[in-house]
Amino acid sequence: MIRLTWQQFRPQAIVAAIALAVAALVVAVTRPGLATAYTSSGLPACHANCATIASSFLTGLNRLDLGLYFGSIALMYLAPALMGLFWGAPLIAREFETGTYRIAWTQSVTRTRWTLVKLGLVSLAAIATAALLSLMVTWWASPIDHAASLTGGPVQAAAVATGREGLNTSWFVPSWIAPPVFAARGVAPLGYAAFAFALGVTAGVLLRRTLPAMAVTLVVFVVIQVLVPNLVRPHLLPPAHVTTPLNDQSSTFNFDAGSGQTRIQPTGNLAPPGAWVLSDIIITPSGAQFTAQPQACMLTPASGPTGVRDCRNALAAMHLRRSVTYQPASRFWPLQWIETGTYLVLAAGLGWVCVWQVRRRPAG
């Protein structure tokens, strides 16, 4: 049974091996240059006030390194989805479509063993592939991830002074604990691969058609990958909080001529460097979010400096505070293991559903 399953899976295994070989070649060729730039920046020897050096290193990255960095993140999102689509969905659905399951079930192999061997062998291949890919990507990107964890926030300056590429990296270099980098690092891709594969097999068993199973797998997996980082992951561990009085050091006051209001714009980073900021809001002394502005802040273009001063005084009298909720960078690995374990448990549950459905299916 194991040999038959391997023969059926061999084309996909060969494709995965070729993809891993190509990824390993790209990593081997490009990583030394990235490591040299990282060492030359002085970051490995930096122990205090390293944010400026880290920002300089990130803004000095060339186009190739940035392209590989973005591409590796996309690849780590894409790989589990492809395993679910092309490894999981057809695994048993194809047997139902072609009727070959009838031959297998008339042999000495039980339905349970038939299902478990298929699930076990290919799921291990999926997990191993995701593990090797994640290991290469995490190691390759480690200099960039380390620098991003030291900047205290997104990089704002464009890399024009270096004369290399002149790219603004302000949106693309978050800490590795924050989306979208978190799902492309560490052990999390193993859980995603196992879950996507099990989801595909389950959809195939329930729908008994390959193409509909692939469509359902893709939709469900994408929805879960969107919902989990926004609704679940922030609360896997209790987030940390920091508050500070609203003043000129923690915020700026900008007059919006369109609405006639003064908008409060938080400045600086209250959370520690590398933290994943979940919310950054203005609150009242009672803890409620500040929404309504005092009448003194309903300005017009004619209000001038006096109107702005009166607005500041009115806001100061309200004793507002700036409140930041975040997950510190030190929780990266605890969150990785919790989320990975959750996905593995879900994958195991879906595997049980597959076994149960196959056992109760009529042989005809």
URPERA-V623792 format. One record per residue. N is the residue number from 1. PHI is phi in degrees with one decimal (999 if undefined). PSI is psi in whole degrees, 0 to 359 (NA if undefined). NEAR is the number of other C-alpha atoms within 8 Angstrom. Layout:
N/PHI/PSI/NEAR
N/PHI/PSI/NEAR
This chain:
1/999/319/7
2/-64.2/318/8
3/-64.8/320/6
4/-64.9/316/7
5/-61.4/319/11
6/-64.2/319/9
7/-63.1/321/7
8/-69.2/327/7
9/-90.2/351/9
10/-56.0/317/8
11/-58.5/316/7
12/-65.2/323/8
13/-65.2/322/9
14/-66.5/318/8
15/-61.4/316/8
16/-63.6/320/9
17/-64.1/319/8
18/-64.2/318/8
19/-62.3/317/8
20/-64.6/321/11
21/-64.0/318/8
22/-63.6/316/8
23/-61.5/318/10
24/-63.0/321/9
25/-65.2/315/8
26/-61.9/317/8
27/-62.5/316/11
28/-64.3/326/8
29/-79.6/321/7
30/-96.4/338/9
31/-64.4/321/9
32/-58.4/320/8
33/-65.0/318/7
34/-64.7/319/10
35/-64.9/322/9
36/-64.5/316/8
37/-63.0/322/9
38/-65.1/316/12
39/-66.6/318/9
40/-64.8/333/7
41/-69.4/340/10
42/90.8/1/9
43/-63.1/320/12
44/-59.1/330/6
45/-96.7/0/5
46/-83.0/135/8
47/-127.0/349/5
48/-152.3/144/4
49/53.3/52/6
50/-93.2/358/11
51/-61.6/320/10
52/-65.0/317/8
53/-64.3/318/10
54/-62.9/317/14
55/-63.4/320/13
56/-63.5/320/9
57/-64.3/316/12
58/-67.5/317/13
59/-72.9/345/13
60/-92.1/1/10
61/-64.6/140/11
62/-80.7/173/8
63/-64.1/324/8
64/-64.4/313/6
65/-63.5/319/10
66/-66.1/319/9
67/-62.6/318/8
68/-67.3/324/8
69/-62.8/310/9
70/-65.1/318/9
71/-64.1/324/8
72/-66.5/324/10
73/-65.1/314/11
74/-61.2/320/8
75/-63.1/319/8
76/-71.1/336/13
77/-78.7/324/10
78/-76.2/322/8
79/-58.1/309/10
80/-60.4/322/15
81/-62.3/318/12
82/-65.1/323/9
83/-64.5/320/13
84/-66.3/321/19
85/-73.2/312/16
86/-103.3/345/9
87/-103.9/316/13
88/-81.9/305/16
89/-57.3/317/20
90/-81.4/349/16
91/-55.1/310/11
92/-109.7/331/12
93/-59.3/322/16
94/-64.8/324/11
95/-64.2/320/11
96/-68.2/320/11
97/-65.2/318/9
98/-87.6/346/7
99/81.1/7/8
100/-69.6/343/8
101/-62.9/332/9
102/-64.0/321/9
103/-64.4/316/8
104/-63.8/321/9
105/-76.5/347/11
106/-90.7/356/7
107/-86.8/187/7
108/-75.9/347/5
109/-75.4/129/10
110/-75.7/162/8
111/-61.5/320/10
112/-62.6/313/9
113/-65.6/320/8
114/-56.9/315/11
115/-72.2/316/11
116/-65.8/322/9
117/-64.9/314/11
118/-61.0/311/11
119/-62.8/312/10
120/-64.4/312/8
121/-65.2/311/11
122/-73.9/325/10
123/-65.4/322/11
124/-63.1/321/8
125/-63.7/320/9
126/-64.5/315/12
127/-65.1/317/12
128/-63.9/318/9
129/-62.8/314/10
130/-63.1/323/13
131/-65.1/314/11
132/-65.5/319/9
133/-65.7/316/11
134/-65.4/321/14
135/-60.5/315/10
136/-66.0/314/11
137/-66.8/316/12
138/-63.0/318/11
139/-67.6/316/7
140/-60.7/316/9
141/-86.6/0/9
142/-58.2/322/8
143/-62.5/319/10
144/-67.8/317/9
145/-62.5/319/11
146/-64.9/317/8
147/-63.4/319/14
148/-63.9/329/18
149/-74.9/350/15
150/-103.8/348/11
151/-76.6/341/15
152/77.9/9/13
153/158.1/178/11
154/-59.3/148/12
155/-74.2/128/12
156/-100.8/331/7
157/-82.6/143/9
158/-83.0/150/10
159/-86.6/62/14
160/-95.3/333/9
161/-69.8/333/5
162/-76.3/340/8
163/72.4/15/7
164/-92.8/301/9
165/-138.3/334/11
166/67.1/40/10
167/-101.3/140/9
168/-91.1/120/10
169/-103.7/21/13
170/-63.4/332/10
171/-95.1/339/8
172/-102.7/3/7
173/-124.4/66/12
174/-79.7/168/13
175/-64.0/156/14
176/-72.3/351/14
177/-85.6/345/12
178/-96.4/152/10
179/-63.2/148/9
180/-93.2/4/7
181/-71.9/325/12
182/-52.2/315/12
183/-73.8/352/10
184/-108.3/15/15
185/-134.2/162/13
186/64.6/218/11
187/-94.5/352/11
188/-57.6/319/14
189/-59.3/334/16
190/-64.3/315/12
191/-64.7/320/15
192/-63.8/318/11
193/-64.0/315/16
194/-63.1/318/15
195/-68.4/315/12
196/-62.3/319/17
197/-63.4/311/18
198/-63.1/323/16
199/-63.2/317/15
200/-64.0/317/17
201/-63.3/316/16
202/-62.3/316/13
203/-61.4/321/14
204/-66.3/320/18
205/-66.7/320/12
206/-76.4/321/7
207/-90.6/334/10
208/62.6/19/13
209/-135.9/136/11
210/-70.4/308/13
211/-63.3/313/6
212/-59.9/323/8
213/-64.7/321/16
214/-65.0/319/16
215/-64.8/315/9
216/-63.6/318/9
217/-59.3/314/15
218/-62.7/313/11
219/-63.5/311/8
220/-64.2/318/8
221/-65.8/318/11
222/-63.9/316/8
223/-60.6/316/8
224/-66.1/321/8
225/-67.7/338/8
226/-85.7/319/8
227/-74.9/320/9
228/-60.2/311/9
229/-63.8/333/10
230/-93.5/327/8
231/-112.8/334/8
232/-108.6/306/9
233/-56.6/320/10
234/-59.5/339/12
235/-111.9/8/8
236/-64.1/327/8
237/-128.0/144/6
238/-58.1/125/6
239/-70.6/158/9
240/-90.0/158/8
241/-133.0/149/8
242/-145.6/137/9
243/-129.6/152/8
244/-148.8/149/8
245/-59.7/144/9
246/-76.3/115/13
247/-147.7/186/8
248/-67.3/339/6
249/-82.2/331/7
250/-101.4/354/12
251/-163.2/165/12
252/-123.1/158/11
253/-117.3/116/8
254/-117.2/127/8
255/-78.8/127/9
256/-104.9/105/9
257/-63.8/332/8
258/-66.1/315/4
259/-97.4/348/5
260/74.2/18/10
261/-119.3/161/11
262/-98.0/120/12
263/-91.9/137/8
264/-94.8/120/8
265/-113.8/111/8
266/-59.8/142/9
267/-127.2/153/8
268/74.8/176/6
269/-122.2/110/8
270/-76.1/330/6
271/-73.6/156/12
272/-62.8/156/8
273/-55.4/139/11
274/83.9/356/16
275/-73.5/155/15
276/-95.0/106/11
277/-80.1/120/10
278/-90.0/325/9
279/-156.2/149/8
280/-143.4/95/10
281/-128.7/166/9
282/-100.4/131/11
283/-124.2/158/13
284/-87.4/171/12
285/-57.2/335/9
286/-80.4/351/5
287/97.6/355/6
288/-78.0/151/7
289/-69.9/134/8
290/-76.5/124/9
291/-127.2/312/4
292/-83.9/139/4
293/-101.1/150/7
294/-67.0/161/9
295/-59.3/329/5
296/-64.7/341/9
297/-95.4/3/14
298/-86.6/84/10
299/-93.8/167/13
300/-129.3/164/7
301/-56.3/337/6
302/-84.7/354/5
303/-63.8/322/9
304/67.2/193/7
305/-59.1/328/6
306/-65.3/317/7
307/-63.3/319/11
308/-64.0/319/11
309/-64.7/319/8
310/-63.9/322/10
311/-63.6/315/12
312/-60.7/318/9
313/-64.6/320/8
314/-66.0/320/11
315/-67.0/322/10
316/-63.6/324/10
317/-68.2/341/6
318/-85.2/352/8
319/53.6/49/10
320/-73.8/157/13
321/-133.6/154/12
322/-100.7/127/14
323/-119.6/128/13
324/-120.4/130/14
325/-112.2/134/13
326/-154.5/162/13
327/-107.6/117/12
328/-65.4/155/12
329/-62.1/335/13
330/-65.6/347/5
331/-94.3/10/9
332/-56.4/306/11
333/-70.1/319/8
334/-56.9/317/7
335/-66.6/323/11
336/-59.9/311/11
337/-68.8/322/10
338/-64.1/312/9
339/-67.6/318/11
340/-62.0/315/14
341/-60.4/321/9
342/-63.0/315/9
343/-65.9/323/12
344/-66.0/320/11
345/-63.7/317/8
346/-62.6/321/9
347/-63.6/318/14
348/-63.2/320/9
349/-63.3/319/8
350/-66.1/324/11
351/-61.6/319/11
352/-63.2/320/8
353/-60.2/319/9
354/-62.4/313/12
355/-61.3/317/12
356/-64.5/318/8
357/-67.6/319/10
358/-66.2/320/11
359/-65.4/327/8
360/-93.6/357/6
361/-75.2/137/6
362/-62.3/147/4
363/-73.4/338/5
364/-77.9/NA/3
